Amino acid sequence: MSATATIKKVSEIYKAPAPHMVGDGFSVQNVFPNGNRLGRRISPFFLLDYAAPAYFPPGNKPRGVDEHPHRGFETVSIVYQGALEHRDSAGNFGKLHAGDVQWMTAASGIVHEEKHEQEFTKRGGTLEIAQLWVNLPKAYKMTAPRYQELLKEQIPVVPVGSNSHVRVIAGTFNGQQGPAHTFTPLNLWDVKLAAGDTVTLHLPDGFNTGIVTLHGEVNYNNTHTAGSVEIAMFDTAGETITVTAIADATLLVLNGQPIDEPIFAYGPFLMNTQQEIMQAIDDYNAGKMGHL
């Protein structure tokens, strides 16, 4: 960081639209402007669905999303409240509780299901999660799938301000390295700021940056204010962002080196060309991505 570090200026504040259902277990808001058609503005991040806290009564059958395919990118699921279960065609199985993160690399193709965890289903409770889609460079889109289960205790917590902290899921914050292995340079931080606390984020010049306020209200660089389920988009130029909590706030910081390649997306597939999308559909229909 240079002695003359410059500020990353806010370019836009965007409020997420009303929620919609995904399967029968997730009421989500698509946080990125224009759905997932931001292109290079927030690359390598492609989509962010946020399921705000919602109560589910006790039940017998786990709610969620039945088996479906992915190819060409990674899904990152962050559990804030409640519990999830994951199964996929590569043989991975995981239970995620509050504070846990699942980082699934679909790459050449995987079929999975995401459901409420069985004990959580039986007793009922409040569920809150965020799921992020991270694009892969062309060179890695057809590599073997990979699964990373990042438990709460594996994720470094860095105190900031008087009563606040940053959880480093990926990348580096104040010298602390997150546990996630990524294909391109990026920072993914889960931030809790108490009202009145301020943190200065040091981020690489030239990287795309978006900060999502999941709860609360914050001010950026003494110029812009953002509230619940709003994303602040920043210029790529600059190296610092100063964040002050007006009210207790939960933030998700997305910062990454752009992938300067064409994007062609269709449903659960994220590739570079229409031809590759058609091949993905054919491969899934032929069972080449497996089944549960």
TORFI-651490 format. One line per 8 residues: number of its first residue (from 1); for each residue x, y, z of N, C-alpha, C. Coordinates in nm, 2 decimals. Layout:
// residues N
NUM = X/Y/Z/X/Y/Z/X/Y/Z  ...
This chain:
// residues 292
1 = 0.09/-0.12/0.00/0.00/0.00/0.00/0.09/0.12/0.00  0.07/0.21/-0.10/0.15/0.33/-0.11/0.11/0.43/0.00  0.21/0.52/0.02/0.18/0.63/0.12/0.07/0.73/0.07  0.05/0.73/-0.06/-0.05/0.82/-0.12/-0.17/0.74/-0.17  -0.21/0.64/-0.10/-0.32/0.56/-0.14/-0.45/0.64/-0.17  -0.51/0.62/-0.28/-0.63/0.70/-0.32/-0.76/0.62/-0.28  -0.86/0.70/-0.28/-0.99/0.64/-0.24/-1.06/0.58/-0.36  -1.12/0.46/-0.34/-1.21/0.41/-0.44/-1.35/0.48/-0.42
9 = -1.39/0.55/-0.53/-1.51/0.63/-0.51/-1.64/0.54/-0.55  -1.75/0.57/-0.48/-1.87/0.51/-0.51/-1.92/0.55/-0.64  -1.96/0.45/-0.73/-2.02/0.48/-0.86/-2.17/0.47/-0.86  -2.22/0.38/-0.77/-2.37/0.36/-0.77/-2.41/0.29/-0.64  -2.53/0.33/-0.59/-2.59/0.25/-0.48/-2.72/0.19/-0.54  -2.74/0.06/-0.53/-2.85/-0.01/-0.59/-2.92/-0.09/-0.48  -3.06/-0.07/-0.48/-3.14/-0.14/-0.38/-3.20/-0.27/-0.45  -3.18/-0.38/-0.39/-3.23/-0.51/-0.44/-3.38/-0.51/-0.46
17 = -3.44/-0.57/-0.56/-3.58/-0.58/-0.58/-3.65/-0.67/-0.47  -3.78/-0.68/-0.48/-3.86/-0.77/-0.39/-3.81/-0.92/-0.41  -3.82/-1.00/-0.30/-3.78/-1.13/-0.31/-3.87/-1.22/-0.40  -3.81/-1.33/-0.44/-3.88/-1.44/-0.52/-3.83/-1.57/-0.46  -3.91/-1.67/-0.48/-3.88/-1.81/-0.43/-3.79/-1.88/-0.53  -3.69/-1.95/-0.47/-3.61/-2.05/-0.53/-3.64/-2.18/-0.47  -3.69/-2.27/-0.55/-3.74/-2.40/-0.49/-3.85/-2.36/-0.39  -3.87/-2.45/-0.29/-3.97/-2.42/-0.18/-3.91/-2.38/-0.05
25 = -3.77/-2.35/-0.05/-3.71/-2.33/0.08/-3.63/-2.20/0.09  -3.62/-2.12/-0.02/-3.54/-2.00/-0.02/-3.61/-1.88/-0.08  -3.64/-1.78/0.00/-3.70/-1.65/-0.05/-3.58/-1.55/-0.07  -3.54/-1.53/-0.19/-3.42/-1.45/-0.22/-3.44/-1.32/-0.29  -3.35/-1.23/-0.27/-3.34/-1.11/-0.35/-3.21/-1.11/-0.43  -3.22/-1.08/-0.56/-3.10/-1.08/-0.65/-3.04/-0.94/-0.63  -2.92/-0.94/-0.56/-2.86/-0.82/-0.51/-2.80/-0.73/-0.62  -2.75/-0.80/-0.73/-2.68/-0.72/-0.83/-2.77/-0.65/-0.92
33 = -2.73/-0.53/-0.97/-2.82/-0.45/-1.06/-2.84/-0.53/-1.19  -2.96/-0.51/-1.24/-3.00/-0.58/-1.37/-2.99/-0.73/-1.36  -3.03/-0.79/-1.24/-3.02/-0.93/-1.22/-2.88/-0.97/-1.22  -2.84/-1.07/-1.31/-2.70/-1.11/-1.32/-2.63/-1.07/-1.45  -2.68/-0.95/-1.50/-2.62/-0.90/-1.63/-2.53/-0.79/-1.61  -2.45/-0.79/-1.50/-2.35/-0.68/-1.48/-2.23/-0.69/-1.57  -2.21/-0.81/-1.63/-2.09/-0.82/-1.72/-1.96/-0.80/-1.64  -1.88/-0.71/-1.69/-1.74/-0.69/-1.63/-1.75/-0.60/-1.51
41 = -1.86/-0.54/-1.48/-1.86/-0.44/-1.37/-1.83/-0.49/-1.23  -1.86/-0.62/-1.21/-1.83/-0.68/-1.08/-1.76/-0.82/-1.10  -1.71/-0.84/-1.22/-1.63/-0.97/-1.25/-1.52/-0.97/-1.15  -1.49/-1.09/-1.09/-1.54/-1.23/-1.13/-1.67/-1.27/-1.07  -1.73/-1.18/-1.00/-1.86/-1.22/-0.93/-1.97/-1.20/-1.03  -2.07/-1.30/-1.04/-2.17/-1.30/-1.14/-2.31/-1.28/-1.09  -2.34/-1.34/-0.97/-2.47/-1.33/-0.92/-2.46/-1.34/-0.77  -2.56/-1.27/-0.70/-2.56/-1.28/-0.55/-2.71/-1.28/-0.51
49 = -2.75/-1.40/-0.46/-2.89/-1.42/-0.40/-2.88/-1.41/-0.25  -2.96/-1.32/-0.19/-2.96/-1.31/-0.05/-3.10/-1.35/0.00  -3.10/-1.45/0.09/-3.22/-1.49/0.16/-3.22/-1.43/0.30  -3.30/-1.32/0.31/-3.31/-1.25/0.44/-3.37/-1.34/0.54  -3.35/-1.30/0.67/-3.41/-1.39/0.78/-3.55/-1.42/0.76  -3.59/-1.55/0.75/-3.73/-1.59/0.74/-3.75/-1.71/0.82  -3.86/-1.71/0.89/-3.90/-1.83/0.98/-3.97/-1.94/0.90  -3.92/-2.06/0.93/-3.99/-2.18/0.87/-4.04/-2.26/0.98
57 = -4.17/-2.30/0.98/-4.23/-2.38/1.09/-4.17/-2.52/1.08  -4.18/-2.60/1.19/-4.14/-2.74/1.19/-4.21/-2.82/1.08  -4.13/-2.91/1.02/-4.19/-2.99/0.91/-4.12/-3.13/0.91  -4.17/-3.21/0.82/-4.12/-3.35/0.80/-4.03/-3.36/0.68  -4.05/-3.29/0.58/-3.98/-3.30/0.45/-3.89/-3.17/0.44  -3.76/-3.19/0.42/-3.67/-3.07/0.40/-3.71/-2.99/0.28  -3.72/-2.86/0.30/-3.75/-2.77/0.19/-3.62/-2.73/0.12  -3.63/-2.68/0.00/-3.50/-2.64/-0.07/-3.51/-2.65/-0.22
65 = -3.40/-2.69/-0.28/-3.39/-2.70/-0.43/-3.35/-2.84/-0.46  -3.43/-2.91/-0.54/-3.39/-3.05/-0.58/-3.27/-3.04/-0.68  -3.23/-3.16/-0.72/-3.11/-3.17/-0.80/-3.12/-3.09/-0.93  -3.00/-3.02/-0.95/-2.99/-2.94/-1.07/-2.84/-2.92/-1.11  -2.81/-2.89/-1.23/-2.67/-2.89/-1.27/-2.61/-2.75/-1.27  -2.47/-2.75/-1.27/-2.40/-2.63/-1.29/-2.27/-2.66/-1.37  -2.23/-2.56/-1.45/-2.10/-2.57/-1.52/-2.04/-2.44/-1.54  -1.91/-2.43/-1.52/-1.84/-2.31/-1.57/-1.81/-2.20/-1.46
73 = -1.85/-2.23/-1.33/-1.83/-2.13/-1.23/-1.83/-2.20/-1.09  -1.83/-2.12/-0.98/-1.83/-2.17/-0.85/-1.95/-2.11/-0.77  -2.01/-2.19/-0.68/-2.11/-2.13/-0.59/-2.05/-2.12/-0.45  -2.08/-2.01/-0.39/-2.03/-1.99/-0.25/-2.15/-1.96/-0.16  -2.18/-2.05/-0.07/-2.30/-2.03/0.02/-2.25/-2.00/0.16  -2.30/-1.88/0.21/-2.26/-1.83/0.35/-2.39/-1.84/0.43  -2.38/-1.92/0.54/-2.49/-1.94/0.63/-2.48/-1.84/0.75  -2.58/-1.76/0.77/-2.59/-1.66/0.88/-2.67/-1.72/0.99
81 = -2.79/-1.78/0.96/-2.87/-1.84/1.05/-2.93/-1.97/0.99  -2.96/-2.06/1.08/-3.02/-2.19/1.03/-2.92/-2.29/0.99  -2.96/-2.39/0.91/-2.87/-2.49/0.87/-2.91/-2.55/0.73  -2.81/-2.59/0.65/-2.83/-2.64/0.52/-2.77/-2.78/0.51  -2.82/-2.86/0.41/-2.75/-2.98/0.37/-2.72/-2.98/0.22  -2.61/-3.03/0.18/-2.57/-3.04/0.04/-2.53/-3.18/0.00  -2.58/-3.22/-0.12/-2.53/-3.34/-0.18/-2.50/-3.32/-0.32  -2.40/-3.38/-0.38/-2.37/-3.36/-0.52/-2.32/-3.49/-0.59
89 = -2.32/-3.48/-0.72/-2.29/-3.60/-0.80/-2.14/-3.64/-0.80  -2.06/-3.56/-0.73/-1.92/-3.60/-0.71/-1.90/-3.68/-0.58  -2.01/-3.70/-0.51/-2.00/-3.77/-0.38/-1.98/-3.69/-0.26  -1.99/-3.56/-0.27/-1.97/-3.47/-0.16/-2.10/-3.46/-0.08  -2.09/-3.45/0.05/-2.21/-3.43/0.14/-2.16/-3.33/0.25  -2.25/-3.24/0.28/-2.21/-3.15/0.39/-2.33/-3.09/0.46  -2.31/-3.06/0.59/-2.40/-2.99/0.67/-2.34/-2.85/0.71  -2.42/-2.75/0.68/-2.37/-2.61/0.71/-2.45/-2.55/0.81
97 = -2.39/-2.49/0.92/-2.46/-2.42/1.02/-2.41/-2.28/1.03  -2.47/-2.20/1.11/-2.44/-2.06/1.12/-2.29/-2.03/1.13  -2.24/-1.95/1.04/-2.10/-1.92/1.04/-2.02/-2.00/0.94  -2.08/-2.11/0.89/-2.01/-2.20/0.79/-2.02/-2.14/0.65  -1.93/-2.18/0.56/-1.93/-2.14/0.42/-1.90/-2.27/0.34  -1.98/-2.28/0.23/-1.95/-2.39/0.13/-1.90/-2.32/0.00  -1.79/-2.37/-0.05/-1.73/-2.32/-0.17/-1.73/-2.44/-0.27  -1.82/-2.44/-0.36/-1.83/-2.55/-0.46/-1.79/-2.51/-0.60
105 = -1.69/-2.57/-0.65/-1.64/-2.55/-0.79/-1.71/-2.64/-0.88  -1.81/-2.59/-0.96/-1.88/-2.68/-1.05/-1.79/-2.72/-1.17  -1.71/-2.62/-1.22/-1.62/-2.64/-1.33/-1.68/-2.72/-1.45  -1.63/-2.84/-1.48/-1.68/-2.91/-1.60/-1.82/-2.96/-1.58  -1.87/-2.96/-1.46/-2.01/-3.00/-1.44/-2.04/-3.08/-1.32  -2.14/-3.04/-1.25/-2.18/-3.11/-1.13/-2.33/-3.10/-1.11  -2.39/-3.20/-1.05/-2.53/-3.19/-1.02/-2.54/-3.20/-0.87  -2.62/-3.10/-0.81/-2.63/-3.10/-0.66/-2.77/-3.06/-0.62
113 = -2.80/-3.08/-0.49/-2.92/-3.03/-0.43/-2.89/-2.96/-0.30  -2.97/-2.86/-0.27/-2.95/-2.77/-0.15/-3.08/-2.77/-0.08  -3.08/-2.82/0.05/-3.20/-2.84/0.13/-3.17/-2.79/0.27  -3.28/-2.76/0.34/-3.27/-2.73/0.48/-3.22/-2.86/0.55  -3.13/-2.84/0.65/-3.08/-2.96/0.72/-3.19/-3.03/0.80  -3.18/-3.16/0.81/-3.30/-3.24/0.86/-3.34/-3.20/1.00  -3.24/-3.18/1.09/-3.28/-3.15/1.23/-3.34/-3.01/1.23  -3.29/-2.91/1.15/-3.35/-2.78/1.14/-3.49/-2.79/1.09
121 = -3.51/-2.88/0.99/-3.65/-2.90/0.93/-3.74/-2.94/1.04  -3.70/-3.04/1.13/-3.79/-3.09/1.23/-3.83/-2.99/1.33  -3.73/-2.91/1.38/-3.76/-2.82/1.49/-3.81/-2.68/1.43  -3.79/-2.65/1.31/-3.82/-2.52/1.25/-3.72/-2.41/1.30  -3.73/-2.29/1.24/-3.64/-2.19/1.28/-3.62/-2.08/1.17  -3.53/-1.99/1.20/-3.50/-1.88/1.11/-3.38/-1.92/1.02  -3.40/-1.90/0.89/-3.29/-1.92/0.79/-3.25/-1.79/0.73  -3.12/-1.77/0.72/-3.06/-1.66/0.65/-2.93/-1.70/0.59
129 = -2.93/-1.69/0.45/-2.81/-1.72/0.38/-2.78/-1.63/0.26  -2.66/-1.63/0.21/-2.63/-1.56/0.09/-2.56/-1.66/0.00  -2.59/-1.66/-0.13/-2.52/-1.74/-0.22/-2.46/-1.66/-0.34  -2.34/-1.67/-0.36/-2.26/-1.60/-0.46/-2.22/-1.69/-0.57  -2.23/-1.64/-0.69/-2.17/-1.72/-0.81/-2.04/-1.65/-0.85  -1.93/-1.72/-0.86/-1.80/-1.67/-0.89/-1.76/-1.73/-1.03  -1.74/-1.65/-1.13/-1.70/-1.70/-1.26/-1.56/-1.76/-1.26  -1.54/-1.86/-1.35/-1.41/-1.92/-1.37/-1.35/-1.87/-1.50
137 = -1.22/-1.85/-1.51/-1.15/-1.82/-1.64/-1.17/-1.94/-1.73  -1.17/-1.91/-1.86/-1.19/-2.02/-1.96/-1.10/-2.14/-1.94  -0.97/-2.11/-1.90/-0.87/-2.21/-1.88/-0.91/-2.32/-1.77  -1.01/-2.28/-1.68/-1.05/-2.37/-1.57/-1.19/-2.42/-1.58  -1.27/-2.37/-1.68/-1.41/-2.40/-1.68/-1.44/-2.55/-1.70  -1.34/-2.62/-1.76/-1.37/-2.77/-1.79/-1.27/-2.85/-1.71  -1.22/-2.80/-1.59/-1.15/-2.88/-1.50/-1.24/-2.96/-1.41  -1.18/-3.05/-1.33/-1.26/-3.13/-1.24/-1.33/-3.05/-1.13
145 = -1.45/-3.09/-1.09/-1.52/-3.02/-0.98/-1.44/-3.03/-0.85  -1.47/-2.94/-0.76/-1.40/-2.93/-0.63/-1.50/-2.88/-0.53  -1.47/-2.93/-0.40/-1.57/-2.89/-0.29/-1.48/-2.85/-0.17  -1.51/-2.73/-0.12/-1.45/-2.68/0.00/-1.55/-2.65/0.11  -1.54/-2.72/0.22/-1.63/-2.69/0.33/-1.55/-2.61/0.43  -1.59/-2.48/0.45/-1.51/-2.39/0.54/-1.60/-2.37/0.66  -1.56/-2.44/0.77/-1.63/-2.43/0.89/-1.60/-2.30/0.97  -1.69/-2.26/1.05/-1.68/-2.13/1.12/-1.55/-2.12/1.19
153 = -1.50/-2.22/1.25/-1.38/-2.21/1.33/-1.25/-2.20/1.24  -1.26/-2.23/1.11/-1.15/-2.22/1.02/-1.14/-2.08/0.96  -1.24/-2.00/0.98/-1.24/-1.86/0.92/-1.18/-1.76/1.01  -1.07/-1.69/0.98/-1.01/-1.59/1.07/-1.11/-1.48/1.10  -1.11/-1.43/1.22/-1.19/-1.32/1.27/-1.09/-1.21/1.31  -1.10/-1.09/1.24/-1.01/-0.98/1.28/-1.09/-0.87/1.34  -1.06/-0.84/1.47/-1.13/-0.73/1.54/-1.10/-0.60/1.47  -1.20/-0.51/1.46/-1.18/-0.37/1.41/-1.27/-0.28/1.49
161 = -1.24/-0.15/1.50/-1.32/-0.06/1.58/-1.33/-0.10/1.72  -1.44/-0.06/1.79/-1.45/-0.09/1.93/-1.52/-0.22/1.96  -1.61/-0.26/1.87/-1.69/-0.38/1.89/-1.73/-0.45/1.76  -1.64/-0.45/1.67/-1.67/-0.50/1.53/-1.56/-0.60/1.49  -1.59/-0.67/1.38/-1.49/-0.76/1.32/-1.51/-0.79/1.18  -1.41/-0.84/1.12/-1.41/-0.89/0.98/-1.37/-1.03/0.97  -1.46/-1.12/0.91/-1.43/-1.26/0.89/-1.37/-1.27/0.75  -1.25/-1.33/0.74/-1.18/-1.34/0.61/-1.21/-1.47/0.55
169 = -1.31/-1.48/0.46/-1.34/-1.60/0.39/-1.24/-1.64/0.28  -1.21/-1.54/0.20/-1.11/-1.55/0.09/-1.03/-1.42/0.08  -0.90/-1.44/0.03/-0.81/-1.32/0.02/-0.75/-1.29/0.16  -0.71/-1.17/0.17/-0.63/-1.12/0.29/-0.69/-0.99/0.34  -0.70/-0.99/0.48/-0.74/-0.86/0.54/-0.65/-0.84/0.66  -0.58/-0.73/0.67/-0.48/-0.69/0.78/-0.39/-0.81/0.81  -0.34/-0.87/0.70/-0.24/-0.98/0.72/-0.30/-1.12/0.75  -0.43/-1.13/0.76/-0.49/-1.26/0.79/-0.54/-1.31/0.66
177 = -0.51/-1.44/0.63/-0.54/-1.51/0.50/-0.66/-1.59/0.52  -0.76/-1.58/0.43/-0.88/-1.66/0.44/-0.85/-1.80/0.39  -0.94/-1.90/0.43/-0.91/-2.04/0.40/-0.95/-2.08/0.26  -1.03/-2.01/0.19/-1.08/-2.05/0.06/-0.97/-2.05/-0.05  -0.96/-2.15/-0.13/-0.87/-2.15/-0.24/-0.94/-2.10/-0.36  -0.89/-2.00/-0.43/-0.96/-1.94/-0.55/-0.88/-1.96/-0.67  -0.94/-1.95/-0.79/-0.87/-1.96/-0.92/-0.82/-1.83/-0.97  -0.88/-1.72/-0.92/-0.83/-1.58/-0.95/-0.82/-1.50/-0.83
185 = -0.74/-1.39/-0.82/-0.72/-1.32/-0.70/-0.85/-1.25/-0.66  -0.90/-1.27/-0.54/-1.02/-1.20/-0.49/-1.02/-1.20/-0.34  -1.10/-1.10/-0.29/-1.12/-1.09/-0.15/-1.27/-1.10/-0.12  -1.31/-1.19/-0.02/-1.45/-1.20/0.02/-1.45/-1.19/0.17  -1.51/-1.09/0.22/-1.50/-1.06/0.37/-1.65/-1.04/0.42  -1.67/-1.11/0.53/-1.80/-1.09/0.61/-1.78/-1.00/0.72  -1.84/-0.88/0.72/-1.81/-0.78/0.81/-1.93/-0.75/0.90  -1.90/-0.74/1.03/-2.00/-0.69/1.13/-1.95/-0.56/1.19
193 = -2.02/-0.45/1.17/-1.98/-0.32/1.23/-2.09/-0.27/1.33  -2.04/-0.24/1.45/-2.13/-0.18/1.55/-2.15/-0.04/1.52  -2.27/0.01/1.55/-2.30/0.16/1.53/-2.19/0.25/1.58  -2.15/0.34/1.50/-2.04/0.43/1.54/-1.90/0.39/1.50  -1.88/0.26/1.48/-1.75/0.21/1.44/-1.71/0.24/1.29  -1.58/0.26/1.27/-1.53/0.29/1.14/-1.42/0.19/1.10  -1.42/0.14/0.98/-1.31/0.06/0.93/-1.26/0.11/0.80  -1.13/0.11/0.77/-1.08/0.15/0.64/-1.04/0.02/0.58
201 = -1.09/-0.01/0.46/-1.06/-0.13/0.38/-0.95/-0.09/0.28  -0.85/-0.17/0.28/-0.74/-0.16/0.18/-0.75/-0.26/0.07  -0.77/-0.22/-0.05/-0.81/-0.31/-0.16/-0.72/-0.27/-0.28  -0.69/-0.37/-0.37/-0.61/-0.35/-0.48/-0.66/-0.25/-0.58  -0.58/-0.17/-0.63/-0.61/-0.08/-0.74/-0.64/-0.16/-0.87  -0.75/-0.13/-0.94/-0.78/-0.20/-1.06/-0.88/-0.32/-1.04  -0.90/-0.36/-0.92/-1.00/-0.47/-0.89/-1.14/-0.41/-0.89  -1.24/-0.49/-0.93/-1.38/-0.46/-0.91/-1.42/-0.47/-0.77
209 = -1.51/-0.38/-0.72/-1.55/-0.39/-0.58/-1.70/-0.36/-0.57  -1.77/-0.44/-0.49/-1.91/-0.41/-0.45/-1.92/-0.45/-0.30  -1.99/-0.37/-0.23/-2.01/-0.40/-0.08/-2.16/-0.40/-0.06  -2.21/-0.51/-0.01/-2.35/-0.53/0.01/-2.38/-0.51/0.16  -2.48/-0.42/0.19/-2.53/-0.41/0.32/-2.65/-0.50/0.34  -2.62/-0.61/0.41/-2.73/-0.71/0.43/-2.83/-0.66/0.54  -2.78/-0.60/0.65/-2.86/-0.53/0.75/-2.79/-0.40/0.79  -2.88/-0.31/0.84/-2.82/-0.19/0.90/-2.81/-0.08/0.80
217 = -2.72/0.02/0.84/-2.70/0.14/0.75/-2.55/0.18/0.77  -2.49/0.21/0.66/-2.34/0.26/0.66/-2.32/0.38/0.57  -2.21/0.44/0.60/-2.17/0.55/0.51/-2.03/0.52/0.45  -2.01/0.55/0.33/-1.89/0.52/0.26/-1.82/0.65/0.22  -1.69/0.66/0.27/-1.60/0.77/0.23/-1.66/0.91/0.26  -1.76/0.91/0.36/-1.83/1.04/0.39/-1.90/1.10/0.28  -1.94/1.02/0.18/-2.01/1.07/0.06/-2.14/1.00/0.03  -2.15/0.87/0.06/-2.27/0.80/0.02/-2.32/0.71/0.14
225 = -2.45/0.69/0.15/-2.51/0.61/0.25/-2.59/0.49/0.19  -2.57/0.38/0.25/-2.65/0.26/0.20/-2.72/0.19/0.31  -2.84/0.14/0.29/-2.91/0.07/0.39/-2.93/-0.08/0.36  -3.03/-0.15/0.42/-3.04/-0.29/0.41/-3.07/-0.34/0.27  -3.00/-0.44/0.23/-3.01/-0.51/0.10/-2.99/-0.41/-0.01  -2.88/-0.33/0.01/-2.83/-0.24/-0.10/-2.69/-0.27/-0.12  -2.65/-0.26/-0.25/-2.51/-0.28/-0.29/-2.45/-0.15/-0.33  -2.33/-0.12/-0.28/-2.25/0.00/-0.33/-2.15/-0.05/-0.43
233 = -2.15/0.01/-0.55/-2.05/-0.03/-0.65/-1.95/0.08/-0.65  -1.82/0.04/-0.67/-1.71/0.13/-0.66/-1.63/0.14/-0.79  -1.56/0.25/-0.81/-1.47/0.26/-0.93/-1.35/0.16/-0.90  -1.30/0.11/-1.01/-1.18/0.02/-1.00/-1.06/0.10/-0.95  -1.04/0.22/-0.99/-0.93/0.30/-0.95/-0.94/0.33/-0.80  -0.82/0.33/-0.73/-0.82/0.36/-0.59/-0.79/0.24/-0.51  -0.75/0.27/-0.38/-0.71/0.16/-0.29/-0.77/0.15/-0.16  -0.85/0.25/-0.12/-0.91/0.25/0.02/-1.06/0.29/0.01
241 = -1.13/0.23/0.10/-1.27/0.26/0.12/-1.29/0.27/0.27  -1.34/0.39/0.32/-1.37/0.40/0.46/-1.52/0.38/0.49  -1.55/0.29/0.58/-1.69/0.26/0.61/-1.72/0.29/0.75  -1.83/0.36/0.78/-1.87/0.40/0.91/-2.02/0.35/0.93  -2.04/0.28/1.04/-2.17/0.22/1.06/-2.26/0.33/1.13  -2.37/0.36/1.06/-2.47/0.46/1.12/-2.56/0.38/1.22  -2.59/0.25/1.18/-2.66/0.16/1.27/-2.58/0.03/1.26  -2.60/-0.06/1.36/-2.53/-0.19/1.35/-2.55/-0.25/1.21
249 = -2.44/-0.30/1.15/-2.45/-0.34/1.01/-2.38/-0.47/0.99  -2.43/-0.55/0.90/-2.37/-0.67/0.84/-2.34/-0.65/0.70  -2.22/-0.66/0.66/-2.17/-0.63/0.52/-2.11/-0.75/0.46  -2.11/-0.76/0.32/-2.04/-0.86/0.25/-1.96/-0.78/0.15  -1.82/-0.79/0.16/-1.73/-0.72/0.07/-1.69/-0.81/-0.04  -1.71/-0.77/-0.17/-1.67/-0.85/-0.28/-1.57/-0.77/-0.36  -1.45/-0.82/-0.38/-1.34/-0.75/-0.44/-1.26/-0.85/-0.52  -1.24/-0.83/-0.65/-1.17/-0.92/-0.73/-1.11/-0.87/-0.86
257 = -1.01/-0.94/-0.91/-0.95/-0.91/-1.03/-1.04/-0.95/-1.15  -1.08/-0.85/-1.24/-1.17/-0.88/-1.34/-1.12/-0.99/-1.43  -1.21/-1.08/-1.48/-1.18/-1.18/-1.58/-1.22/-1.12/-1.72  -1.12/-1.09/-1.80/-1.14/-1.01/-1.92/-1.17/-1.11/-2.04  -1.28/-1.18/-2.03/-1.32/-1.28/-2.13/-1.47/-1.26/-2.16  -1.52/-1.31/-2.27/-1.66/-1.30/-2.30/-1.74/-1.39/-2.20  -1.86/-1.35/-2.18/-1.95/-1.43/-2.09/-2.08/-1.47/-2.17  -2.11/-1.59/-2.16/-2.24/-1.64/-2.22/-2.31/-1.72/-2.11
265 = -2.42/-1.68/-2.06/-2.49/-1.75/-1.95/-2.63/-1.79/-1.99  -2.66/-1.91/-1.94/-2.80/-1.96/-1.96/-2.83/-2.05/-1.84  -2.94/-2.01/-1.77/-2.98/-2.09/-1.65/-2.86/-2.12/-1.56  -2.84/-2.25/-1.54/-2.73/-2.28/-1.44/-2.59/-2.30/-1.50  -2.57/-2.25/-1.62/-2.45/-2.26/-1.69/-2.39/-2.12/-1.72  -2.26/-2.11/-1.70/-2.19/-1.98/-1.72/-2.06/-2.01/-1.80  -2.07/-1.99/-1.93/-1.96/-2.02/-2.02/-1.91/-1.90/-2.10  -1.83/-1.92/-2.21/-1.78/-1.81/-2.29/-1.86/-1.79/-2.42
273 = -1.92/-1.90/-2.47/-1.99/-1.89/-2.60/-2.12/-1.96/-2.59  -2.21/-1.93/-2.69/-2.34/-2.00/-2.70/-2.32/-2.15/-2.73  -2.22/-2.18/-2.81/-2.19/-2.32/-2.85/-2.16/-2.40/-2.72  -2.08/-2.34/-2.63/-2.04/-2.41/-2.51/-2.17/-2.43/-2.42  -2.26/-2.34/-2.42/-2.39/-2.35/-2.34/-2.46/-2.47/-2.40  -2.48/-2.48/-2.53/-2.55/-2.59/-2.59/-2.48/-2.72/-2.56  -2.35/-2.72/-2.56/-2.28/-2.85/-2.52/-2.31/-2.88/-2.38  -2.31/-2.78/-2.29/-2.34/-2.81/-2.15/-2.48/-2.87/-2.13
281 = -2.58/-2.82/-2.21/-2.71/-2.88/-2.20/-2.71/-3.02/-2.25  -2.65/-3.04/-2.36/-2.64/-3.18/-2.42/-2.57/-3.27/-2.32  -2.46/-3.23/-2.26/-2.39/-3.32/-2.16/-2.47/-3.35/-2.04  -2.55/-3.25/-1.99/-2.63/-3.28/-1.88/-2.74/-3.37/-1.91  -2.81/-3.35/-2.03/-2.91/-3.44/-2.07/-2.86/-3.58/-2.09  -2.74/-3.60/-2.13/-2.68/-3.73/-2.16/-2.63/-3.79/-2.03  -2.64/-3.72/-1.92/-2.60/-3.78/-1.79/-2.45/-3.77/-1.76  -2.38/-3.68/-1.84/-2.23/-3.67/-1.82/-2.19/-3.60/-1.70
289 = -2.29/-3.52/-1.64/-2.25/-3.45/-1.51/-2.30/-3.53/-1.39  -2.35/-3.65/-1.42/-2.39/-3.74/-1.31/-2.53/-3.71/-1.26  -2.57/-3.79/-1.16/-2.70/-3.77/-1.09/-2.69/-3.81/-0.95  -2.78/-3.76/-0.87/-2.78/-3.80/-0.73/-2.85/-3.93/-0.71
